Amino acid sequence: MDYRVIVLLILEAALALFLLWRSGVLKTRAHWLVCVGLTVLAFVLRALVLDYETLDYQNFLAGWVDFYRTHGGWSALRWSLGNYNIPYLYFLALISYSGIRDLYLIKLLSILFDVLLAWGGLRLCARLGGGPRRQIACFFTLLLLPTVFLNGALWGQCDSIYVALAVLALALALEDKPVRSMICLALSFGFKLQAVFVIPVFAVLLFNGKLKWYHLPVFPLTYVLLVLPAVFTGRPFIDTLTLYLSQTGSIGSGLNYNSSSIFAIFWNVQDPEAAASFAVIGAFVYLIALLALAFRFRSRLNGRAVLLLAVLMAVGIPFLLPHMHDRYFFAADALTVALAFSLPEAAPAALLTQFASLLGYHAYLKMRFFLPMQYGAWALIAALLLCFVCLVAELHAQRDTKDGIRNSA
């Protein structure tokens, strides 16, 4: 392996330790020893799989980087390429200038956001009352979570980017930093459309006063600024701004793609088009019902209730929608872990969600099913029921709280 790759891995590991130190959780020598040991473990595991190539890399990512390399690098952003949004293509264009093998740089980018995802989970845990040990446990559970490890370091996918930014956006909102929260949320959406599974929870934050209406314009402003570099290369502004609208067909017409969605249970439908339409309506009704519940009990919405609602959205929306892919529960994986360390009663939801996601990962990476995907779908149903019960209990416990904000664990 190129020594430069090793140096970059070490720098990312150092960043993980710096963020832990900056968060104030490294209070004793024992904390330092444990964190250094777990960081070494997390990055050694990633180093061992950096050479692994999937078909996604061979058929898509490698070709896209090569296109930028042979068509002028950054200036080639003026052409439409692939089915990712502009911000990720910025990185691919920059990677094309490097003499380091692009496979490594693509994976190192995702690993960087693995670290930021773990840091976001730590901040959520801290905001919701978790002490140093619990925060450290949350950090390393996310960093070593099987789907997090497999997604970036092995598969070379970039789901950790948009999810890390979404988790940080949620943490910043709960920390009373609304402008930074909106910036992170816009960046999350800018990288991947699947951020819409989490974005609705920010309406809940409007209900409980963590966000104000005048913070909302920060989102579109950030998004516009995010795509402007591509526009300056000659790409049409409107086409660039509305890229997601032209990509909606790229997710495929199948009802399910190795996903633990409801269509893993009801897969043999007679009219797929009608079933897809009905599912979209069902997901919309589900979301409206959650928002109505949140609005009705807005005076009782503390941080844990907000996180529970975020989990119910990140799990429930893709569960109900058609055309879902194997990696579309990545946000659910991360948020259920943060929830487990903030509300231990909900910890089984993290195990159930991880199980459901891993079935899809196994199906793609091994090209065969470990278990039928319907097992994952039933696991997600159980996780949703558990989180809903926990939400009702949390709202009931807050019935006498005037401001609805309580940060005790």
C-alpha positions in Angstrom: 0.0 0.0 0.0 1.2 3.5 -0.8 2.9 5.1 2.2 0.8 8.3 1.6 -2.4 6.3 2.2 -1.0 5.1 5.5 -0.1 8.7 6.5 -3.7 9.8 5.6 -5.2 7.0 7.6 -3.0 8.0 10.6 -4.1 11.6 10.2 -7.8 10.5 10.2 -7.2 8.4 13.3 -5.5 11.4 14.9 -8.6 13.5 14.1 -10.8 10.9 15.9 -8.7 11.3 19.0 -8.6 15.1 18.7 -12.4 15.2 18.5 -12.7 13.0 21.6 -10.2 15.3 23.4 -12.0 18.4 22.2 -15.3 17.0 23.4 -13.9 16.7 27.0 -14.4 13.0 27.5 -10.8 12.0 27.9 -10.7 12.7 31.6 -8.5 9.9 32.9 -5.5 7.8 31.7 -7.9 4.9 31.4 -10.1 6.9 29.0 -7.0 7.7 26.9 -5.8 4.1 26.8 -9.2 2.7 25.9 -9.8 5.4 23.2 -6.3 5.0 21.6 -6.7 1.2 21.6 -10.2 1.3 20.0 -9.1 3.9 17.5 -6.1 1.8 16.4 -8.5 -1.2 16.1 -11.0 0.8 14.0 -8.3 2.0 11.5 -6.4 -1.2 11.3 -9.6 -2.9 10.3 -10.2 -0.3 7.6 -6.6 -0.6 6.3 -7.1 -4.3 5.8 -10.0 -3.8 3.4 -8.8 -0.8 1.4 -7.8 -2.9 -1.6 -11.2 -4.5 -1.9 -13.0 -3.6 -5.1 -16.7 -3.9 -5.6 -18.6 -3.9 -8.9 -19.9 -0.4 -7.9 -16.3 0.9 -7.9 -15.3 -1.0 -11.1 -18.4 -0.1 -13.1 -19.0 3.4 -11.9 -16.7 5.3 -9.5 -13.4 4.3 -11.3 -14.9 5.4 -14.6 -16.1 8.7 -13.3 -12.7 9.6 -11.9 -11.1 8.5 -15.1 -13.5 10.8 -17.0 -12.4 13.8 -15.0 -8.8 12.8 -15.4 -9.0 12.7 -19.1 -11.4 15.7 -19.6 -9.6 18.5 -17.7 -10.4 17.6 -14.1 -12.4 20.4 -12.4 -13.5 22.0 -15.7 -15.2 18.7 -16.7 -17.8 19.4 -14.0 -19.7 21.2 -16.7 -20.8 17.9 -18.1 -23.4 15.6 -16.6 -21.9 12.5 -15.1 -23.3 9.6 -13.0 -26.2 9.8 -10.6 -24.6 11.6 -7.7 -25.2 15.2 -6.8 -22.7 17.9 -7.5 -20.8 18.1 -4.1 -19.6 14.4 -4.3 -18.5 15.0 -7.9 -16.3 17.9 -6.6 -14.3 15.3 -4.7 -14.1 12.9 -7.6 -12.8 15.7 -9.8 -10.2 16.7 -7.2 -9.2 13.0 -6.8 -8.5 12.9 -10.5 -5.5 15.2 -10.0 -3.8 12.9 -7.5 -1.2 10.3 -8.1 -2.6 8.2 -5.3 -4.9 5.4 -6.5 -8.4 6.7 -6.7 -9.9 3.6 -4.9 -7.9 4.6 -1.7 -8.9 8.3 -1.9 -12.6 7.5 -2.4 -12.5 5.2 0.6 -10.5 7.6 2.7 -13.1 10.3 2.1 -15.8 8.1 3.4 -13.7 7.1 6.4 -13.2 10.7 7.3 -16.9 11.1 7.5 -17.1 7.9 9.5 -15.2 9.8 12.2 -17.4 12.8 11.9 -20.5 10.6 12.1 -19.2 9.1 15.4 -18.5 12.6 16.6 -22.1 13.7 15.8 -23.4 10.7 17.7 -21.2 11.6 20.7 -22.6 15.1 20.6 -26.2 13.9 20.6 -25.4 11.6 23.5 -23.8 14.4 25.4 -26.7 16.8 24.8 -29.1 14.2 26.0 -27.3 13.7 29.3 -24.8 10.9 28.6 -21.6 11.1 30.7 -18.1 10.6 29.3 -18.2 6.8 29.4 -21.5 6.7 27.5 -20.3 9.3 25.0 -17.1 7.3 24.3 -19.1 4.1 24.0 -21.4 5.8 21.5 -18.5 7.2 19.5 -16.8 3.8 19.1 -20.0 1.9 18.6 -20.6 4.1 15.6 -17.1 4.0 14.3 -17.0 0.1 14.6 -20.6 -0.4 13.6 -20.6 -3.2 10.9 -22.6 -1.2 8.3 -20.5 1.9 8.9 -17.3 -0.1 8.5 -18.6 -2.0 5.4 -20.2 1.0 3.7 -17.1 3.2 3.3 -13.9 1.2 3.9 -15.0 -2.0 2.1 -17.7 -1.0 -0.3 -16.4 2.5 -1.1 -19.8 4.1 -0.7 -20.4 7.6 0.6 -23.5 7.3 2.8 -21.4 8.3 5.9 -21.1 11.8 4.3 -24.7 12.8 4.2 -25.6 10.9 7.4 -22.7 12.5 9.4 -23.9 15.9 8.3 -27.5 15.2 9.2 -26.6 13.8 12.6 -24.4 16.9 13.3 -27.3 19.1 12.1 -29.6 17.5 14.6 -27.0 17.8 17.4 -26.3 21.4 16.6 -30.0 22.2 16.7 -30.4 20.6 20.1 -27.3 22.6 21.2 -29.1 25.8 20.3 -26.9 26.5 17.2 -29.7 26.8 14.6 -27.7 28.5 11.8 -24.9 25.9 11.9 -27.6 23.3 12.0 -29.2 24.5 8.9 -25.9 24.7 7.1 -25.1 21.1 7.9 -28.6 20.0 6.9 -28.3 21.7 3.5 -24.8 20.1 3.0 -26.3 16.7 3.9 -29.1 17.2 1.4 -26.6 18.4 -1.1 -24.6 15.2 -1.0 -27.5 12.8 -1.2 -31.3 12.9 -1.7 -31.8 10.2 1.0 -31.3 13.1 3.6 -35.1 13.6 3.1 -35.6 10.6 5.5 -34.3 12.8 8.3 -35.1 16.4 7.2 -38.8 16.3 8.4 -37.6 16.1 12.0 -36.5 19.7 11.7 -40.1 20.7 11.4 -40.4 19.1 14.9 -37.6 21.4 16.0 -39.7 24.3 14.8 -42.6 23.1 17.0 -40.5 23.1 20.2 -38.7 26.3 19.5 -35.2 25.0 18.7 -35.5 26.5 15.3 -37.3 29.7 14.2 -38.8 30.4 10.8 -36.1 33.0 10.1 -33.4 30.3 10.3 -35.0 28.3 7.4 -33.6 30.5 4.5 -30.1 29.4 5.5 -30.9 26.0 4.0 -31.7 27.1 0.4 -28.9 29.7 0.5 -26.3 27.1 1.5 -27.6 24.7 -1.1 -27.3 27.4 -3.9 -23.8 28.3 -2.7 -22.9 24.6 -2.8 -23.7 24.1 -6.5 -22.3 27.4 -7.7 -18.7 26.1 -8.3 -20.1 23.7 -10.9 -22.2 26.5 -12.4 -19.0 28.6 -12.8 -17.5 25.8 -14.9 -20.3 26.2 -17.4 -23.0 23.9 -16.1 -26.6 25.4 -16.5 -27.7 26.9 -13.2 -31.3 25.6 -13.2 -30.3 22.2 -14.3 -27.7 22.0 -11.6 -30.0 23.3 -8.9 -32.8 20.8 -9.8 -30.5 17.8 -10.5 -32.4 15.6 -8.1 -35.6 16.0 -10.2 -33.9 14.5 -13.2 -32.4 11.7 -11.2 -35.6 10.3 -9.6 -35.7 7.6 -12.3 -32.2 6.4 -11.5 -33.4 4.5 -8.4 -35.0 1.8 -10.6 -38.5 0.6 -11.2 -38.4 -2.5 -9.0 -40.3 -2.4 -5.7 -37.3 -3.5 -3.7 -33.6 -3.8 -4.2 -32.2 -6.0 -1.4 -33.9 -3.7 1.2 -35.8 -4.7 4.4 -38.7 -2.5 3.3 -42.4 -3.5 3.4 -41.9 -4.9 -0.1 -39.6 -7.6 1.3 -42.8 -9.0 2.9 -45.3 -8.1 0.1 -43.0 -8.7 -2.9 -45.4 -10.7 -5.1 -47.9 -8.0 -6.0 -50.0 -8.2 -9.1 -49.8 -4.5 -10.0 -46.4 -3.1 -9.0 -47.2 0.4 -10.3 -50.3 0.7 -8.2 -48.5 -0.8 -5.2 -45.7 1.8 -5.5 -48.3 4.6 -5.6 -50.1 3.3 -2.6 -46.8 2.9 -0.7 -45.9 6.5 -1.4 -49.2 7.7 -0.1 -48.8 5.5 2.9 -45.4 6.9 3.7 -46.8 10.5 3.3 -49.7 9.7 5.7 -47.2 8.1 8.2 -45.1 11.2 8.1 -48.0 13.6 8.5 -49.2 11.5 11.5 -45.8 11.8 13.2 -45.7 15.6 12.6 -49.3 16.0 13.9 -48.4 14.0 17.0 -45.3 16.2 17.5 -47.3 19.4 17.0 -50.1 18.2 19.4 -47.5 17.6 22.2 -45.0 20.3 21.2 -44.8 21.5 24.8 -43.5 18.1 25.8 -40.8 17.7 23.1 -37.5 17.3 24.9 -34.3 16.2 23.2 -35.0 12.5 23.6 -38.5 12.8 22.1 -37.0 14.7 19.1 -34.4 11.9 18.6 -37.1 9.3 18.9 -39.1 11.1 16.2 -36.0 11.3 14.0 -35.6 7.5 14.4 -39.2 6.8 13.6 -38.8 8.9 10.4 -35.4 7.4 9.4 -36.7 3.9 9.8 -40.3 4.3 8.9 -40.2 6.4 5.7 -37.8 4.1 3.7 -39.6 1.1 5.2 -42.8 2.2 3.6 -41.5 3.6 0.3 -41.0 1.6 -2.9 -37.7 1.3 -4.9 -35.6 1.2 -1.7 -32.0 0.0 -2.0 -29.8 -2.0 0.4 -28.0 1.1 1.9 -31.1 3.3 2.4 -31.3 2.6 6.1 -27.9 3.9 6.9 -29.3 7.0 8.7 -31.5 4.7 10.7 -28.5 2.6 11.7 -26.7 5.7 13.0 -29.6 7.3 14.7 -30.7 4.1 16.5 -27.2 3.8 18.0 -27.3 7.4 19.2 -30.7 6.7 20.7 -29.5 3.5 22.4 -26.9 5.5 24.4 -29.3 8.3 25.1 -32.3 6.1 26.1 -31.2 2.6 27.0 -34.7 1.2 26.9 -34.7 1.7 23.1 -31.3 -0.1 22.6 -32.9 -3.2 21.0 -34.0 -0.9 18.1 -30.3 -0.5 17.2 -29.8 -4.2 17.1 -32.9 -4.8 15.1 -32.1 -2.1 12.6 -28.5 -3.3 12.2 -29.7 -6.8 11.5 -32.1 -5.6 8.9 -29.5 -3.5 7.1 -26.8 -6.2 7.2 -29.1 -8.6 5.4 -29.0 -6.2 2.4 -25.3 -5.6 2.7 -24.7 -9.4 2.7 -27.0 -9.8 -0.4 -24.9 -7.3 -2.4 -21.4 -8.1 -1.1 -21.8 -11.9 -1.2 -24.3 -12.0 -4.1 -26.6 -14.3 -2.2 -29.1 -14.0 0.6 -28.1 -15.0 4.1 -31.7 -14.9 5.2 -34.8 -13.8 3.3 -35.1 -10.1 3.4 -38.6 -10.3 5.0 -36.8 -11.2 8.2 -35.2 -7.7 8.1 -38.6 -6.2 7.4 -40.2 -7.8 10.5 -37.2 -6.6 12.5 -37.8 -3.0 11.4 -41.5 -3.3 12.3 -40.4 -4.4 15.8 -38.0 -1.5 16.0 -40.7 0.9 15.0 -43.1 -0.4 17.6 -40.5 -0.2 20.3 -39.6 3.4 19.4 -43.2 4.4 19.3 -43.8 3.0 22.7 -40.7 4.8 24.0 -42.0 8.0 22.4 -45.4 7.7 24.1 -43.7 7.0 27.4 -41.3 10.0 27.0 -44.2 12.4 26.1 -46.2 11.1 29.1 -43.2 11.6 31.4 -43.0 15.3 30.2 -46.7 16.1 30.7 -45.9 18.4 33.6 -42.8 20.0 32.1 -43.6 23.6 31.1 -41.0 24.2 28.5 -40.7 20.6 27.2 -36.9 20.7 27.3 -35.1 18.4 29.7 -31.7 17.1 29.2 -31.3 14.5 32.0 -30.5 11.0 30.8 
